[in-house]
Amino acid sequence: MHEISLAGGILQVVEQACARDPFERVTHLRLQAGALAGVELSALRFALDSLAPGTLLEGAQIDIDELAGRAWCMHCSTSVPIFSRLDLCPLCEGAPLQPTGGTDLKVVDMRVV
């Protein structure tokens, strides 16, 4: 379950932001996870909830937006949305598809006090 490691990395990003511009705690954290990032959202949420007590994330509302992946269809030469690396092109049902987006997990913004 690598989501525990990801949650630790997210906390490090928050701590680094606090070191640059001090704040007491995070009240709202918004993340984006691409459909191709290999992140199980419920496991990530559980890991963040487990990690939060006693940290800057304690009591924070955490929203995780899942974004569709993007891929280039080698068959019809079109950029298309996909939700799995195993998807076929939704336009021509061709393969292979080369992922071009939706592979990231990132902190989008946070509100702090």
C-alpha positions in Angstrom: 0.0 0.0 0.0 2.2 2.8 -1.3 -0.6 5.4 -0.4 1.0 5.6 3.1 4.2 6.8 1.5 2.3 9.2 -0.7 0.5 10.6 2.4 3.9 11.1 4.0 5.1 13.0 0.9 2.0 15.2 1.0 2.7 16.0 4.7 6.3 16.9 3.7 5.0 19.3 1.1 2.8 21.0 3.7 5.6 21.1 6.2 7.9 22.7 3.6 5.3 25.3 2.8 5.0 26.1 6.6 8.8 26.4 6.8 8.8 29.0 4.0 5.8 30.9 5.2 4.8 29.9 8.8 1.2 29.1 9.6 -0.5 27.3 12.5 -2.4 24.5 10.6 -4.1 23.6 7.4 -7.9 24.0 7.3 -8.5 22.8 3.8 -6.3 20.8 1.4 -7.1 20.1 -2.2 -5.3 17.4 -4.2 -5.5 16.2 -7.8 -4.9 12.6 -8.7 -4.7 11.6 -12.3 -6.6 8.4 -13.2 -3.3 7.0 -14.5 -1.3 7.9 -11.3 -1.8 4.5 -9.8 -3.4 5.9 -6.6 -6.2 4.2 -4.8 -8.2 7.3 -3.6 -9.9 5.6 -0.7 -6.6 4.2 0.6 -4.9 7.6 0.2 -7.7 9.3 2.1 -7.4 6.6 4.9 -3.6 7.1 5.0 -4.0 10.9 5.3 -6.7 10.6 8.0 -4.4 8.2 9.9 -1.4 10.5 9.6 -3.1 13.8 10.4 -3.4 13.7 14.2 -0.6 15.8 15.8 0.4 17.3 12.4 -0.4 20.4 10.5 -3.1 18.4 8.8 -5.0 17.7 12.0 -8.7 18.6 11.4 -8.2 19.7 7.8 -10.8 19.1 5.2 -9.1 17.1 2.5 -10.6 17.0 -1.0 -9.2 14.7 -3.7 -10.2 15.4 -7.3 -9.6 12.6 -9.8 -8.8 13.7 -13.3 -9.1 11.6 -16.4 -6.0 10.5 -18.1 -5.0 11.6 -21.6 -3.4 9.5 -24.2 -2.3 9.7 -27.9 -3.9 7.1 -30.1 -1.3 5.7 -32.4 -4.0 4.4 -34.7 -6.1 7.5 -35.3 -3.5 10.2 -34.3 -5.8 11.8 -31.8 -5.5 12.9 -28.1 -8.3 11.1 -26.1 -9.4 10.8 -22.5 -8.8 7.5 -20.8 -9.3 6.1 -17.3 -7.0 3.1 -17.4 -3.8 2.2 -19.1 -5.7 -0.7 -20.6 -8.4 1.4 -22.3 -8.8 1.3 -26.0 -9.2 4.5 -28.0 -12.8 5.7 -27.3 -13.0 7.0 -30.9 -11.6 4.2 -33.0 -11.2 1.4 -30.4 -7.6 1.1 -31.5 -4.5 0.5 -29.6 -1.8 1.2 -28.6 -2.3 4.4 -26.7 0.6 6.5 -25.4 -0.3 8.2 -22.0 0.3 11.9 -22.1 -1.4 13.2 -19.0 -3.3 12.2 -15.8 -0.2 10.5 -14.3 0.4 13.0 -11.5 -0.6 13.4 -7.8 -0.3 17.0 -6.7 -1.2 19.4 -4.0 -3.4 22.0 -5.8 -3.9 24.4 -2.9 -4.4 24.7 0.8 -6.1 27.1 3.2 -4.2 27.8 6.4 -4.5 29.7 9.6 
